Amino acid sequence: MLLSRTAVAVARRATAAPALRRSIATTLVRCNAETKPVPHIKRLSEIKTKDDLFGPGAAPGTVPTDLEQATGLERLEILGKMEGVDVFDMKPLDASRRGTMENPISVRSAGDEQYAGCTGFPADSHNVIWLTMTRERPVERCPECGNVYKMDYVGPQDDHAHDHGHDHHGFEEPKTFADYVKPEYW
């Protein structure tokens, strides 16, 4: 009885040697001879038209990666991130100072309108108030703290839809208090 217990104890303490000794570095990676080469992925600088923003797709029977299946703006963003470019300029706005009419906080936009969330000055002194700036009305003032924001349009300059006076089906911008202030007060 004592002999069987010591044999079990010795077996527990013994290290089990693997049947095959090899390191990870010596593991051979096999490639299937039928594997097709990866198609050329265009770089951000090679994107010229909308057609360049279509991914190659995945090989039949495989699950596509984000890079293979992304199209349009999502693909543009992924290609930019691969090259270290923040395509949509997602860094926060300058909150180190108060925006004034003479020196407003600049908000870049490639579209006809841009939304900016004001949290006050100093930062986080009030809840977020969303302000809408347009190409026709690029300056907005926060009604809570008075911060002034100005939209800087960085989009294409040959925007024909904006230049030829399209009336957008009769939409008229609503009037605000700023429309009734006398010019000499500005």
Salt bridges, closest charged atoms under 4 A:
GLU46 OE1 - HIS40 NE2 3.23
ASP52 OD1 - LYS42 NZ 2.85
GLU77 OE2 - LYS81 NZ 3.47
GLU83 OE2 - ARG43 NE 3.96
ASP89 OD1 - LYS91 NZ 2.84
ASP94 OD2 - ARG97 NE 3.06
ASP112 OD1 - ARG135 NH1 3.11
GLU136 OE2 - HIS162 NE2 2.82
GLU140 OE2 - ARG137 NE 3.42
ASP159 OD2 - ARG135 NH1 3.04
ASP167 OD1 - HIS166 ND1 3.65
ASP179 OD2 - ARG137 NH2 3.92
